[in-house]
């Protein structure tokens, strides 16, 4: 709810424009580990990037937040730059799939 209000004041920029403006690559490699019941995500492409998610629902949000923070993208600019991530051996996570599940 608060994010909707915030986004009505500060509309998010298109993800490809954000990537171009801040030099964010179109794809990054992710490493995923399960530690103490949480997913821990790092990236060999972005040294020092680390985030964790309690469940798969949080995974995409946390990866996007970590990447945006890594590239110093102000919160008012965007909430995500990757609307889908593929983790080999685990599956694909996307905002489109999540929205489809929420509307059913």
QUIZI-V409257 format. One record per residue. RES is the residue in one small letter. PSI is psi in radians with two decimals (none if undefined). Layout:
BEGIN
res->RES psi->PSI
res->RES psi->PSI
END
This chain:
BEGIN
res->x psi->-0.85
res->x psi->-0.65
res->x psi->-0.64
res->x psi->-0.75
res->x psi->-0.81
res->x psi->-0.79
res->x psi->-0.39
res->x psi->-0.48
res->x psi->-0.76
res->x psi->1.50
res->x psi->2.44
res->x psi->2.48
res->x psi->2.76
res->x psi->2.43
res->x psi->-0.70
res->x psi->-0.59
res->x psi->-0.68
res->x psi->-0.78
res->x psi->-0.79
res->x psi->-0.82
res->x psi->-0.68
res->x psi->0.06
res->x psi->0.54
res->x psi->2.27
res->x psi->2.70
res->x psi->-0.52
res->x psi->2.54
res->x psi->2.67
res->x psi->2.45
res->x psi->2.51
res->x psi->2.34
res->x psi->2.31
res->x psi->2.62
res->x psi->2.03
res->x psi->2.21
res->x psi->0.67
res->x psi->0.11
res->x psi->2.66
res->x psi->2.23
res->x psi->2.15
res->x psi->2.27
res->x psi->3.00
res->x psi->2.16
res->x psi->-0.36
res->x psi->-0.43
res->x psi->1.49
res->x psi->2.30
res->x psi->-0.23
res->x psi->2.21
res->x psi->2.43
res->x psi->2.94
res->x psi->2.72
res->x psi->2.48
res->x psi->-0.46
res->x psi->3.06
res->x psi->-0.45
res->x psi->-0.60
res->x psi->-0.32
res->x psi->-0.92
res->x psi->-0.72
res->x psi->-0.76
res->x psi->-0.66
res->x psi->-0.81
res->x psi->-0.78
res->x psi->-0.74
res->x psi->-0.75
res->x psi->-0.78
res->x psi->-0.69
res->x psi->-0.74
res->x psi->-0.70
res->x psi->0.20
res->x psi->0.73
res->x psi->2.13
res->x psi->2.53
res->x psi->-0.59
res->x psi->-0.33
res->x psi->-0.82
res->x psi->2.73
res->x psi->-0.38
res->x psi->2.69
res->x psi->-0.23
res->x psi->1.99
res->x psi->-0.01
res->x psi->2.42
res->x psi->2.50
res->x psi->2.19
res->x psi->1.95
res->x psi->2.30
res->x psi->-0.16
res->x psi->-0.87
res->x psi->-2.98
res->x psi->2.39
res->x psi->2.24
res->x psi->2.68
res->x psi->-0.59
res->x psi->-0.77
res->x psi->-0.68
res->x psi->-0.76
res->x psi->-0.69
res->x psi->-0.69
res->x psi->-0.62
res->x psi->-0.48
res->x psi->-0.27
res->x psi->none
END
